[in-house]
């Protein structure tokens, strides 16, 4: 589909699509070889009724991580940082990990620490000091486990090397050079634009941003889809950034991408490679996808509702996506290997069999997951691919049972993060 056709389809389809899925507001932009089509629909807040426009700013959540990674790669290009150097070269006293391991989520320490260390310019420094006490769940470099805290450390490296606060580095080295005129580092900047408010349960959330100490991981940054595509276009044009798309670690079979690069999630698809990132804050969601072979990119920003099917339909019009996982009736879960209790800072998950030999997963959200609107759920686990099983309940992706606890049982339940088997596991 040509860019003009995509623009027409978006303007015609987007309002009905948002209404169909209960999405209060949405903004979309598509870039094909430098030509941009954009559209918006709905409202920025159901409390005010202010209309969403293509100039409205939405939070991009964890898509911020790729911008943080790009700042780090700028330091690498200038010879100020080495990817395989230990982090304590730049942050003396930091635990064992390399810069590369932080970038590709293989550092191995608990990554979901959401402590508010204030709004001052020292908040990142104070946050990183707290990481000395978080558990190490696997040896650095051993596997992939999505790590928010690791990106806060990367943001602190940027600060320490540049000698400036993180948000100023972001503006001076990305926003201004790339002409990202509506990119906002915090609520004080976002309020100067038409700013979207997150919604949970159809209502505006009572807070707009998470702690400033989480900014490099995605707690505050807001922008228009057009600005996000300006950033994506720079990655297509700058050969120096191509290394960020090189696979660093293979991902578990959990329905995500094929591998992770230096910031980017990588998809090895039949039609060619695609890269991107997703993001979520409290009531807002974002997705960015780039097809380098066709020089096409798409950014979708929403502020609540059932955004996944909306995003899926729009993405399907622009870029190739992985096939939806389908249960394999011939694949039978290994009940003894999988059953147990698995813990992280954001969930407690119990996997247990019933008297018919079926396997069930029950998850209780903890900490920030509760604030983000996650609800407890229980679902049967169906066979899919080896140790990767598929929840029967719609809306939940595959889970993988990895490692060995020394007794033939899985050590980790992997859903993007590696949750560790608890000592009080269920015996089968």
Order of alpha helices (4+ residues) and beta strands (2+ residues): alpha-beta-beta-beta-alpha-alpha-alpha-alpha-alpha-alpha-beta-beta-beta-alpha-beta-beta-beta-beta-beta-beta-alpha-alpha-beta-beta-beta-alpha-beta-beta-beta-beta-beta
